[in-house]
Amino acid sequence: MNLPDLSSEVIDRILEMAWEDRTSFEAIETQFGLSEKQVIALMRREMKPSSFRMWRERVTGRKTKHLKVREFVEGRFRSQNQKGS
């Protein structure tokens, strides 16, 4: 799969967003122009095989990773223990 040339900072941010439960693949595509398949290919390329398998198991079937199947439209969960407004 062809992946665009990305800086190490951008790759790190995409990996971080892909690991986040509530960041959808659509949000990554909007921000960085990578489709879900490209994100998966990037994760496979950048991660150790065992970490990639753990990530795939984690996101497979997760409703929050796809905007179409989310149970909420916008907003994010904020713990009462988390700082900020």
Biotite code that builds the C-alpha atoms (Angstrom):
import biotite.structure as struc

atoms = struc.array([
    struc.Atom([0.000, 0.000, 0.000], chain_id="A", res_id=1, res_name="MET", atom_name="CA", element="C"),
    struc.Atom([1.293, 3.422, -0.910], chain_id="A", res_id=2, res_name="ASN", atom_name="CA", element="C"),
    struc.Atom([1.657, 5.739, 2.038], chain_id="A", res_id=3, res_name="LEU", atom_name="CA", element="C"),
    struc.Atom([2.500, 9.414, 1.655], chain_id="A", res_id=4, res_name="PRO", atom_name="CA", element="C"),
    struc.Atom([5.796, 10.716, 2.966], chain_id="A", res_id=5, res_name="ASP", atom_name="CA", element="C"),
    struc.Atom([5.139, 11.752, 6.552], chain_id="A", res_id=6, res_name="LEU", atom_name="CA", element="C"),
    struc.Atom([7.421, 13.361, 9.107], chain_id="A", res_id=7, res_name="SER", atom_name="CA", element="C"),
    struc.Atom([8.207, 11.449, 12.281], chain_id="A", res_id=8, res_name="SER", atom_name="CA", element="C"),
    struc.Atom([6.096, 13.932, 14.276], chain_id="A", res_id=9, res_name="GLU", atom_name="CA", element="C"),
    struc.Atom([3.063, 13.320, 12.057], chain_id="A", res_id=10, res_name="VAL", atom_name="CA", element="C"),
    struc.Atom([3.542, 9.554, 12.237], chain_id="A", res_id=11, res_name="ILE", atom_name="CA", element="C"),
    struc.Atom([3.756, 9.738, 16.040], chain_id="A", res_id=12, res_name="ASP", atom_name="CA", element="C"),
    struc.Atom([0.530, 11.780, 16.178], chain_id="A", res_id=13, res_name="ARG", atom_name="CA", element="C"),
    struc.Atom([-1.311, 9.366, 13.874], chain_id="A", res_id=14, res_name="ILE", atom_name="CA", element="C"),
    struc.Atom([-0.179, 6.403, 15.986], chain_id="A", res_id=15, res_name="LEU", atom_name="CA", element="C"),
    struc.Atom([-1.339, 8.196, 19.119], chain_id="A", res_id=16, res_name="GLU", atom_name="CA", element="C"),
    struc.Atom([-4.724, 9.005, 17.587], chain_id="A", res_id=17, res_name="MET", atom_name="CA", element="C"),
    struc.Atom([-5.166, 5.437, 16.334], chain_id="A", res_id=18, res_name="ALA", atom_name="CA", element="C"),
    struc.Atom([-4.611, 4.109, 19.873], chain_id="A", res_id=19, res_name="TRP", atom_name="CA", element="C"),
    struc.Atom([-7.154, 6.518, 21.377], chain_id="A", res_id=20, res_name="GLU", atom_name="CA", element="C"),
    struc.Atom([-10.541, 4.871, 21.852], chain_id="A", res_id=21, res_name="ASP", atom_name="CA", element="C"),
    struc.Atom([-12.668, 7.852, 20.901], chain_id="A", res_id=22, res_name="ARG", atom_name="CA", element="C"),
    struc.Atom([-10.676, 9.112, 17.923], chain_id="A", res_id=23, res_name="THR", atom_name="CA", element="C"),
    struc.Atom([-12.372, 7.775, 14.807], chain_id="A", res_id=24, res_name="SER", atom_name="CA", element="C"),
    struc.Atom([-10.645, 6.731, 11.612], chain_id="A", res_id=25, res_name="PHE", atom_name="CA", element="C"),
    struc.Atom([-12.663, 9.469, 9.905], chain_id="A", res_id=26, res_name="GLU", atom_name="CA", element="C"),
    struc.Atom([-11.058, 12.089, 12.166], chain_id="A", res_id=27, res_name="ALA", atom_name="CA", element="C"),
    struc.Atom([-7.611, 10.812, 11.198], chain_id="A", res_id=28, res_name="ILE", atom_name="CA", element="C"),
    struc.Atom([-8.592, 10.921, 7.534], chain_id="A", res_id=29, res_name="GLU", atom_name="CA", element="C"),
    struc.Atom([-9.893, 14.479, 7.866], chain_id="A", res_id=30, res_name="THR", atom_name="CA", element="C"),
    struc.Atom([-6.764, 15.687, 9.598], chain_id="A", res_id=31, res_name="GLN", atom_name="CA", element="C"),
    struc.Atom([-4.065, 13.728, 7.740], chain_id="A", res_id=32, res_name="PHE", atom_name="CA", element="C"),
    struc.Atom([-5.725, 12.406, 4.563], chain_id="A", res_id=33, res_name="GLY", atom_name="CA", element="C"),
    struc.Atom([-5.127, 8.736, 5.385], chain_id="A", res_id=34, res_name="LEU", atom_name="CA", element="C"),
    struc.Atom([-7.893, 6.191, 4.868], chain_id="A", res_id=35, res_name="SER", atom_name="CA", element="C"),
    struc.Atom([-8.576, 3.479, 7.446], chain_id="A", res_id=36, res_name="GLU", atom_name="CA", element="C"),
    struc.Atom([-6.632, 0.970, 5.325], chain_id="A", res_id=37, res_name="LYS", atom_name="CA", element="C"),
    struc.Atom([-3.670, 3.347, 5.154], chain_id="A", res_id=38, res_name="GLN", atom_name="CA", element="C"),
    struc.Atom([-3.759, 3.860, 8.934], chain_id="A", res_id=39, res_name="VAL", atom_name="CA", element="C"),
    struc.Atom([-3.730, 0.087, 9.408], chain_id="A", res_id=40, res_name="ILE", atom_name="CA", element="C"),
    struc.Atom([-0.795, -0.238, 6.993], chain_id="A", res_id=41, res_name="ALA", atom_name="CA", element="C"),
    struc.Atom([1.067, 2.545, 8.821], chain_id="A", res_id=42, res_name="LEU", atom_name="CA", element="C"),
    struc.Atom([0.439, 0.884, 12.180], chain_id="A", res_id=43, res_name="MET", atom_name="CA", element="C"),
    struc.Atom([1.672, -2.440, 10.795], chain_id="A", res_id=44, res_name="ARG", atom_name="CA", element="C"),
    struc.Atom([4.820, -0.773, 9.438], chain_id="A", res_id=45, res_name="ARG", atom_name="CA", element="C"),
    struc.Atom([5.654, 1.283, 12.529], chain_id="A", res_id=46, res_name="GLU", atom_name="CA", element="C"),
    struc.Atom([4.825, -1.126, 15.339], chain_id="A", res_id=47, res_name="MET", atom_name="CA", element="C"),
    struc.Atom([6.288, -4.376, 16.568], chain_id="A", res_id=48, res_name="LYS", atom_name="CA", element="C"),
    struc.Atom([4.216, -7.330, 15.316], chain_id="A", res_id=49, res_name="PRO", atom_name="CA", element="C"),
    struc.Atom([2.935, -8.168, 18.807], chain_id="A", res_id=50, res_name="SER", atom_name="CA", element="C"),
    struc.Atom([1.904, -4.549, 19.440], chain_id="A", res_id=51, res_name="SER", atom_name="CA", element="C"),
    struc.Atom([0.169, -4.383, 16.071], chain_id="A", res_id=52, res_name="PHE", atom_name="CA", element="C"),
    struc.Atom([-1.808, -7.565, 16.824], chain_id="A", res_id=53, res_name="ARG", atom_name="CA", element="C"),
    struc.Atom([-2.811, -6.155, 20.230], chain_id="A", res_id=54, res_name="MET", atom_name="CA", element="C"),
    struc.Atom([-3.969, -2.892, 18.599], chain_id="A", res_id=55, res_name="TRP", atom_name="CA", element="C"),
    struc.Atom([-5.944, -4.707, 15.873], chain_id="A", res_id=56, res_name="ARG", atom_name="CA", element="C"),
    struc.Atom([-7.656, -6.866, 18.472], chain_id="A", res_id=57, res_name="GLU", atom_name="CA", element="C"),
    struc.Atom([-8.459, -3.743, 20.471], chain_id="A", res_id=58, res_name="ARG", atom_name="CA", element="C"),
    struc.Atom([-9.998, -1.699, 17.631], chain_id="A", res_id=59, res_name="VAL", atom_name="CA", element="C"),
    struc.Atom([-11.744, -4.501, 15.723], chain_id="A", res_id=60, res_name="THR", atom_name="CA", element="C"),
    struc.Atom([-15.456, -4.038, 16.217], chain_id="A", res_id=61, res_name="GLY", atom_name="CA", element="C"),
    struc.Atom([-15.023, -0.970, 18.447], chain_id="A", res_id=62, res_name="ARG", atom_name="CA", element="C"),
    struc.Atom([-17.955, 1.338, 17.788], chain_id="A", res_id=63, res_name="LYS", atom_name="CA", element="C"),
    struc.Atom([-16.078, 4.500, 18.711], chain_id="A", res_id=64, res_name="THR", atom_name="CA", element="C"),
    struc.Atom([-13.551, 4.067, 15.897], chain_id="A", res_id=65, res_name="LYS", atom_name="CA", element="C"),
    struc.Atom([-16.238, 4.630, 13.233], chain_id="A", res_id=66, res_name="HIS", atom_name="CA", element="C"),
    struc.Atom([-18.474, 7.692, 13.150], chain_id="A", res_id=67, res_name="LEU", atom_name="CA", element="C"),
    struc.Atom([-21.344, 5.781, 11.520], chain_id="A", res_id=68, res_name="LYS", atom_name="CA", element="C"),
    struc.Atom([-21.768, 3.344, 14.413], chain_id="A", res_id=69, res_name="VAL", atom_name="CA", element="C"),
    struc.Atom([-21.075, 5.667, 17.346], chain_id="A", res_id=70, res_name="ARG", atom_name="CA", element="C"),
    struc.Atom([-23.718, 6.041, 19.995], chain_id="A", res_id=71, res_name="GLU", atom_name="CA", element="C"),
    struc.Atom([-22.867, 9.741, 20.399], chain_id="A", res_id=72, res_name="PHE", atom_name="CA", element="C"),
    struc.Atom([-22.537, 12.468, 17.795], chain_id="A", res_id=73, res_name="VAL", atom_name="CA", element="C"),
    struc.Atom([-20.022, 14.821, 19.347], chain_id="A", res_id=74, res_name="GLU", atom_name="CA", element="C"),
    struc.Atom([-18.312, 15.582, 22.595], chain_id="A", res_id=75, res_name="GLY", atom_name="CA", element="C"),
    struc.Atom([-15.935, 13.502, 24.588], chain_id="A", res_id=76, res_name="ARG", atom_name="CA", element="C"),
    struc.Atom([-15.829, 11.806, 27.905], chain_id="A", res_id=77, res_name="PHE", atom_name="CA", element="C"),
    struc.Atom([-14.081, 13.736, 30.647], chain_id="A", res_id=78, res_name="ARG", atom_name="CA", element="C"),
    struc.Atom([-13.389, 12.110, 33.959], chain_id="A", res_id=79, res_name="SER", atom_name="CA", element="C"),
    struc.Atom([-14.295, 14.109, 37.051], chain_id="A", res_id=80, res_name="GLN", atom_name="CA", element="C"),
    struc.Atom([-10.671, 13.627, 38.123], chain_id="A", res_id=81, res_name="ASN", atom_name="CA", element="C"),
    struc.Atom([-9.356, 15.195, 34.918], chain_id="A", res_id=82, res_name="GLN", atom_name="CA", element="C"),
    struc.Atom([-8.222, 18.809, 35.092], chain_id="A", res_id=83, res_name="LYS", atom_name="CA", element="C"),
    struc.Atom([-9.717, 21.467, 32.863], chain_id="A", res_id=84, res_name="GLY", atom_name="CA", element="C"),
    struc.Atom([-13.153, 22.846, 32.200], chain_id="A", res_id=85, res_name="SER", atom_name="CA", element="C"),
])
